[in-house]
Amino acid sequence: MLMKKFFVYKLMGSNMFINHALTGMNLSYRLLGVRFTNFMINSSVGSIFTSGDTVQTLRQDLSAIEKQNINGIANYSVEGLKEMDEEKVANFFKVMKESIVAMTEGRSEGHLAIKLTTLISMDILTRLSRAQQIFMNDILKYDKQDPIQICDVRNSLIERGITFTEEELQGLFDSLKFEHNKHEDKVTRLEIYANAHLYKLFESPVGNDFLKRIAIGCGVGVSEDDMEVLDTFKARIVEMTTLANERNCLLYVDAEQSYVQDAIVSWGQQLTHRFNRGDKCIIMNGYQCYLKQ
């Protein structure tokens, strides 16, 4: 067992392994089949880093370490699909909800680490995240100017050819402010960081049609079809988090690659604002602290 761990850790430090492991695994699934490939994974890397491929084996391991006064965090890890496949994503969503129930059955508290990329394809998420980045940094000048005024936002929208009414513009500007700053004529960088969400998970005074025009107008390829997929995605993560809140299952939102992280941070913050109330903390956000060179 010690030699196997040594071999696996050396393997994980290999750039060749990191760069080509996923391709090799997908090829193995196609050529050797699911059962044999899963057996190879579970007999090598899986036996060290996972508790198997079922919730039942995971619960057994959690129960074993709890007897030694060690708490564990379950992790449902699925690599994001390159292109949208609703049937697969619906099944992933079903398993994630079942995992929340399983982790809390007969317990006062559960823990589950999740990847939001499980519920939406990487191609769509990349476009959505890029638009969120442009919304914050270019339109709202998050990394360029502090504070901003409503004329700055107006000029940014006009430069990109995004149509709006004065009522829509004022509603967007006011939605960025903290409650105690509602009567100010400026918005600070901190307020933008906290409240500049292009894809609202919950009801907002800013109309969805206006936010959709901004997302599409950012010029990164966001389409009407993308926004339809997004609506389903948003409904699912709210439903999943509501279930976790009801069953007292803490969710750890895993950080992702830089090019999709902006949107994930935004959704994680919105979930935090809604569900982390008082002494109860349901959502914990992961922040990416590394870059692949």
One Martini backbone bead per residue (centre of mass of N, CA, C, O) as a GRO file, in nm:
protein
  293
    1MET     BB    1   0.057   0.063  -0.020
    2LEU     BB    2   0.301   0.255   0.000
    3MET     BB    3   0.396   0.221  -0.296
    4LYS     BB    4   0.136   0.318  -0.426
    5LYS     BB    5   0.140   0.601  -0.310
    6PHE     BB    6   0.409   0.687  -0.427
    7PHE     BB    7   0.331   0.649  -0.724
    8VAL     BB    8   0.084   0.840  -0.730
    9TYR     BB    9   0.225   1.102  -0.635
   10LYS     BB   10   0.425   1.110  -0.870
   11LEU     BB   11   0.210   1.120  -1.090
   12MET     BB   12   0.069   1.391  -0.991
   13GLY     BB   13   0.355   1.553  -1.061
   14SER     BB   14   0.289   1.516  -1.362
   15ASN     BB   15   0.234   1.692  -1.645
   16MET     BB   16   0.146   1.464  -1.833
   17PHE     BB   17  -0.080   1.359  -1.655
   18ILE     BB   18  -0.245   1.620  -1.622
   19ASN     BB   19  -0.282   1.675  -1.940
   20HIS     BB   20  -0.376   1.342  -2.022
   21ALA     BB   21  -0.572   1.184  -1.831
   22LEU     BB   22  -0.856   1.248  -1.944
   23THR     BB   23  -0.809   1.136  -2.227
   24GLY     BB   24  -0.733   0.848  -2.135
   25MET     BB   25  -0.997   0.787  -1.987
   26ASN     BB   26  -1.192   0.822  -2.225
   27LEU     BB   27  -1.057   0.605  -2.401
   28SER     BB   28  -1.103   0.370  -2.204
   29TYR     BB   29  -1.410   0.378  -2.203
   30ARG     BB   30  -1.436   0.312  -2.511
   31LEU     BB   31  -1.239   0.048  -2.528
   32LEU     BB   32  -1.286  -0.102  -2.221
   33GLY     BB   33  -1.494   0.027  -2.051
   34VAL     BB   34  -1.648   0.104  -1.757
   35ARG     BB   35  -1.583  -0.127  -1.558
   36PHE     BB   36  -1.272  -0.150  -1.605
   37THR     BB   37  -1.199   0.147  -1.557
   38ASN     BB   38  -1.309   0.168  -1.269
   39PHE     BB   39  -1.127  -0.053  -1.156
   40MET     BB   40  -0.857   0.094  -1.209
   41ILE     BB   41  -0.918   0.346  -1.044
   42ASN     BB   42  -0.995   0.203  -0.768
   43SER     BB   43  -0.699   0.051  -0.759
   44SER     BB   44  -0.559   0.333  -0.739
   45VAL     BB   45  -0.640   0.640  -0.701
   46GLY     BB   46  -0.920   0.582  -0.567
   47SER     BB   47  -0.809   0.433  -0.302
   48ILE     BB   48  -0.687   0.718  -0.193
   49PHE     BB   49  -0.908   0.965  -0.281
   50THR     BB   50  -1.150   0.761  -0.236
   51SER     BB   51  -1.476   0.578  -0.155
   52GLY     BB   52  -1.566   0.543  -0.434
   53ASP     BB   53  -1.885   0.518  -0.647
   54THR     BB   54  -2.065   0.540  -0.378
   55VAL     BB   55  -2.253   0.637  -0.110
   56GLN     BB   56  -2.216   0.387   0.067
   57THR     BB   57  -1.901   0.387   0.085
   58LEU     BB   58  -1.884   0.668   0.201
   59ARG     BB   59  -2.040   0.621   0.466
   60GLN     BB   60  -1.851   0.410   0.579
   61ASP     BB   61  -1.601   0.596   0.601
   62LEU     BB   62  -1.728   0.815   0.778
   63SER     BB   63  -1.798   0.629   1.017
   64ALA     BB   64  -1.507   0.539   1.076
   65ILE     BB   65  -1.382   0.829   1.138
   66GLU     BB   66  -1.589   0.918   1.359
   67LYS     BB   67  -1.478   0.716   1.579
   68GLN     BB   68  -1.209   0.926   1.573
   69ASN     BB   69  -1.309   1.227   1.563
   70ILE     BB   70  -1.362   1.256   1.239
   71ASN     BB   71  -1.442   1.465   0.991
   72GLY     BB   72  -1.625   1.460   0.681
   73ILE     BB   73  -1.622   1.524   0.318
   74ALA     BB   74  -1.815   1.513   0.068
   75ASN     BB   75  -1.770   1.433  -0.299
   76TYR     BB   76  -1.915   1.547  -0.603
   77SER     BB   77  -1.736   1.449  -0.898
   78VAL     BB   78  -1.773   1.625  -1.214
   79GLU     BB   79  -1.687   1.676  -1.517
   80GLY     BB   80  -1.738   1.897  -1.741
   81LEU     BB   81  -1.909   1.938  -2.011
   82LYS     BB   82  -1.848   2.051  -2.325
   83GLU     BB   83  -2.147   1.974  -2.393
   84MET     BB   84  -2.475   1.977  -2.390
   85ASP     BB   85  -2.656   1.727  -2.173
   86GLU     BB   86  -2.952   1.695  -2.031
   87GLU     BB   87  -2.965   1.401  -1.937
   88LYS     BB   88  -2.702   1.401  -1.772
   89VAL     BB   89  -2.756   1.650  -1.592
   90ALA     BB   90  -3.015   1.541  -1.461
   91ASN     BB   91  -2.867   1.304  -1.325
   92PHE     BB   92  -2.667   1.465  -1.159
   93PHE     BB   93  -2.883   1.618  -0.997
   94LYS     BB   94  -3.009   1.370  -0.866
   95VAL     BB   95  -2.751   1.274  -0.717
   96MET     BB   96  -2.702   1.529  -0.549
   97LYS     BB   97  -2.966   1.510  -0.386
   98GLU     BB   98  -2.917   1.223  -0.278
   99SER     BB   99  -2.656   1.301  -0.125
  100ILE     BB  100  -2.780   1.495   0.076
  101VAL     BB  101  -2.963   1.287   0.207
  102ALA     BB  102  -2.743   1.074   0.281
  103MET     BB  103  -2.561   1.277   0.461
  104THR     BB  104  -2.833   1.328   0.670
  105GLU     BB  105  -2.911   1.055   0.750
  106GLY     BB  106  -2.925   1.044   1.093
  107ARG     BB  107  -2.827   1.350   1.104
  108SER     BB  108  -2.753   1.684   1.200
  109GLU     BB  109  -2.511   1.680   0.978
  110GLY     BB  110  -2.374   1.781   0.662
  111HIS     BB  111  -2.126   1.717   0.387
  112LEU     BB  112  -2.073   1.889   0.059
  113ALA     BB  113  -1.897   1.880  -0.233
  114ILE     BB  114  -1.920   2.101  -0.520
  115LYS     BB  115  -1.979   2.128  -0.881
  116LEU     BB  116  -2.125   2.350  -1.097
  117THR     BB  117  -2.022   2.209  -1.366
  118THR     BB  118  -2.225   1.968  -1.353
  119LEU     BB  119  -2.489   2.171  -1.458
  120ILE     BB  120  -2.294   2.269  -1.701
  121SER     BB  121  -2.146   2.356  -1.974
  122MET     BB  122  -1.837   2.480  -2.070
  123ASP     BB  123  -1.913   2.656  -2.313
  124ILE     BB  124  -2.132   2.824  -2.174
  125LEU     BB  125  -1.977   2.908  -1.916
  126THR     BB  126  -1.754   3.067  -2.057
  127ARG     BB  127  -1.938   3.288  -2.171
  128LEU     BB  128  -2.073   3.378  -1.907
  129SER     BB  129  -1.810   3.453  -1.755
  130ARG     BB  130  -1.708   3.665  -1.950
  131ALA     BB  131  -1.951   3.855  -1.916
  132GLN     BB  132  -1.916   3.902  -1.612
  133GLN     BB  133  -1.637   4.031  -1.638
  134ILE     BB  134  -1.724   4.270  -1.819
  135PHE     BB  135  -1.937   4.386  -1.636
  136MET     BB  136  -1.741   4.457  -1.405
  137ASN     BB  137  -1.470   4.579  -1.551
  138ASP     BB  138  -1.607   4.758  -1.788
  139ILE     BB  139  -1.891   4.866  -1.712
  140LEU     BB  140  -1.819   4.900  -1.379
  141LYS     BB  141  -1.505   4.937  -1.322
  142TYR     BB  142  -1.370   4.763  -1.090
  143ASP     BB  143  -1.045   4.777  -1.202
  144LYS     BB  144  -1.047   5.121  -1.265
  145GLN     BB  145  -1.275   5.246  -1.056
  146ASP     BB  146  -1.307   5.462  -0.747
  147PRO     BB  147  -1.581   5.545  -0.793
  148ILE     BB  148  -1.904   5.536  -0.940
  149GLN     BB  149  -2.131   5.657  -1.179
  150ILE     BB  150  -2.402   5.662  -1.380
  151CYS     BB  151  -2.249   5.779  -1.629
  152ASP     BB  152  -2.049   5.543  -1.658
  153VAL     BB  153  -2.258   5.327  -1.729
  154ARG     BB  154  -2.388   5.464  -1.968
  155ASN     BB  155  -2.132   5.478  -2.146
  156SER     BB  156  -2.072   5.173  -2.153
  157LEU     BB  157  -2.335   5.086  -2.294
  158ILE     BB  158  -2.311   5.264  -2.546
  159GLU     BB  159  -2.037   5.151  -2.649
  160ARG     BB  160  -2.190   4.851  -2.682
  161GLY     BB  161  -2.496   4.887  -2.783
  162ILE     BB  162  -2.683   4.899  -2.529
  163THR     BB  163  -3.004   4.897  -2.451
  164PHE     BB  164  -3.200   5.155  -2.265
  165THR     BB  165  -3.349   5.282  -1.992
  166GLU     BB  166  -3.353   5.497  -1.733
  167GLU     BB  167  -3.490   5.298  -1.542
  168GLU     BB  168  -3.291   5.064  -1.581
  169LEU     BB  169  -3.036   5.213  -1.499
  170GLN     BB  170  -3.125   5.293  -1.213
  171GLY     BB  171  -3.181   5.005  -1.112
  172LEU     BB  172  -2.894   4.901  -1.145
  173PHE     BB  173  -2.746   5.108  -0.968
  174ASP     BB  174  -2.912   5.059  -0.703
  175SER     BB  175  -2.845   4.743  -0.678
  176LEU     BB  176  -2.535   4.800  -0.584
  177LYS     BB  177  -2.620   4.904  -0.317
  178PHE     BB  178  -2.614   4.958  -0.009
  179GLU     BB  179  -2.848   5.030   0.218
  180HIS     BB  180  -2.685   5.287   0.347
  181ASN     BB  181  -2.645   5.399   0.019
  182LYS     BB  182  -2.914   5.471  -0.142
  183HIS     BB  183  -2.856   5.808  -0.156
  184GLU     BB  184  -2.627   5.781  -0.332
  185ASP     BB  185  -2.423   5.886  -0.636
  186LYS     BB  186  -2.251   5.622  -0.566
  187VAL     BB  187  -2.020   5.342  -0.632
  188THR     BB  188  -1.837   5.100  -0.497
  189ARG     BB  189  -1.623   4.839  -0.518
  190LEU     BB  190  -1.752   4.669  -0.293
  191GLU     BB  191  -2.039   4.674  -0.411
  192ILE     BB  192  -1.971   4.536  -0.674
  193TYR     BB  193  -1.860   4.273  -0.557
  194ALA     BB  194  -2.136   4.200  -0.405
  195ASN     BB  195  -2.374   4.298  -0.653
  196ALA     BB  196  -2.250   4.210  -0.945
  197HIS     BB  197  -2.509   4.033  -1.105
  198LEU     BB  198  -2.597   3.907  -1.413
  199TYR     BB  199  -2.711   3.626  -1.270
  200LYS     BB  200  -2.994   3.590  -1.120
  201LEU     BB  201  -3.136   3.379  -0.865
  202PHE     BB  202  -3.321   3.612  -0.773
  203GLU     BB  203  -3.513   3.847  -0.708
  204SER     BB  204  -3.520   4.166  -0.893
  205PRO     BB  205  -3.531   4.503  -0.985
  206VAL     BB  206  -3.386   4.388  -1.221
  207GLY     BB  207  -3.441   4.310  -1.527
  208ASN     BB  208  -3.391   4.031  -1.719
  209ASP     BB  209  -3.389   4.163  -2.000
  210PHE     BB  210  -3.157   4.358  -1.943
  211LEU     BB  211  -2.942   4.147  -1.860
  212LYS     BB  212  -2.954   3.996  -2.127
  213ARG     BB  213  -2.856   4.229  -2.306
  214ILE     BB  214  -2.584   4.252  -2.171
  215ALA     BB  215  -2.475   3.966  -2.216
  216ILE     BB  216  -2.500   3.977  -2.529
  217GLY     BB  217  -2.348   4.271  -2.552
  218CYS     BB  218  -2.048   4.177  -2.473
  219GLY     BB  219  -1.928   3.994  -2.721
  220VAL     BB  220  -1.896   3.647  -2.643
  221GLY     BB  221  -2.162   3.463  -2.753
  222VAL     BB  222  -2.414   3.504  -2.614
  223SER     BB  223  -2.729   3.340  -2.613
  224GLU     BB  224  -3.050   3.250  -2.601
  225ASP     BB  225  -2.987   2.952  -2.544
  226ASP     BB  226  -2.806   3.001  -2.302
  227MET     BB  227  -3.030   3.136  -2.126
  228GLU     BB  228  -3.209   2.886  -2.108
  229VAL     BB  229  -3.005   2.705  -1.966
  230LEU     BB  230  -2.963   2.896  -1.725
  231ASP     BB  231  -3.244   2.878  -1.600
  232THR     BB  232  -3.217   2.579  -1.520
  233PHE     BB  233  -2.961   2.604  -1.352
  234LYS     BB  234  -3.069   2.802  -1.138
  235ALA     BB  235  -3.302   2.627  -1.036
  236ARG     BB  236  -3.122   2.393  -0.936
  237ILE     BB  237  -2.937   2.539  -0.726
  238VAL     BB  238  -3.171   2.635  -0.553
  239GLU     BB  239  -3.297   2.361  -0.492
  240MET     BB  240  -3.044   2.231  -0.367
  241THR     BB  241  -2.998   2.447  -0.140
  242THR     BB  242  -3.270   2.421  -0.005
  243LEU     BB  243  -3.234   2.127   0.076
  244ALA     BB  244  -2.975   2.171   0.243
  245ASN     BB  245  -3.105   2.365   0.445
  246GLU     BB  246  -3.327   2.169   0.552
  247ARG     BB  247  -3.083   1.935   0.620
  248ASN     BB  248  -2.811   2.051   0.711
  249CYS     BB  249  -2.613   2.089   0.445
  250LEU     BB  250  -2.299   2.154   0.371
  251LEU     BB  251  -2.168   2.362   0.107
  252TYR     BB  252  -1.892   2.321  -0.118
  253VAL     BB  253  -1.769   2.548  -0.346
  254ASP     BB  254  -1.589   2.482  -0.606
  255ALA     BB  255  -1.325   2.565  -0.770
  256GLU     BB  256  -1.207   2.685  -1.085
  257GLN     BB  257  -1.123   2.786  -1.361
  258SER     BB  258  -1.063   3.104  -1.455
  259TYR     BB  259  -1.268   3.108  -1.715
  260VAL     BB  260  -1.524   3.029  -1.488
  261GLN     BB  261  -1.511   3.184  -1.203
  262ASP     BB  262  -1.687   3.442  -1.210
  263ALA     BB  263  -1.966   3.306  -1.210
  264ILE     BB  264  -1.927   3.127  -0.956
  265VAL     BB  265  -1.884   3.355  -0.755
  266SER     BB  266  -2.157   3.488  -0.796
  267TRP     BB  267  -2.336   3.249  -0.710
  268GLY     BB  268  -2.207   3.201  -0.433
  269GLN     BB  269  -2.281   3.478  -0.315
  270GLN     BB  270  -2.589   3.457  -0.343
  271LEU     BB  271  -2.616   3.209  -0.160
  272THR     BB  272  -2.492   3.338   0.088
  273HIS     BB  273  -2.699   3.573   0.122
  274ARG     BB  274  -2.948   3.376   0.159
  275PHE     BB  275  -2.837   3.122   0.365
  276ASN     BB  276  -2.641   3.299   0.548
  277ARG     BB  277  -2.789   3.304   0.866
  278GLY     BB  278  -2.658   3.397   1.128
  279ASP     BB  279  -2.539   3.089   1.253
  280LYS     BB  280  -2.593   2.992   0.966
  281CYS     BB  281  -2.385   2.774   0.747
  282ILE     BB  282  -2.410   2.646   0.413
  283ILE     BB  283  -2.209   2.828   0.248
  284MET     BB  284  -1.889   2.751   0.085
  285ASN     BB  285  -1.628   2.916  -0.074
  286GLY     BB  286  -1.418   2.869  -0.338
  287TYR     BB  287  -1.083   2.985  -0.413
  288GLN     BB  288  -0.866   3.046  -0.648
  289CYS     BB  289  -0.492   2.976  -0.589
  290TYR     BB  290  -0.431   2.890  -0.895
  291LEU     BB  291  -0.205   2.830  -1.180
  292LYS     BB  292  -0.151   2.704  -1.485
  293GLN     BB  293   0.162   2.708  -1.663
   0.00000   0.00000   0.00000
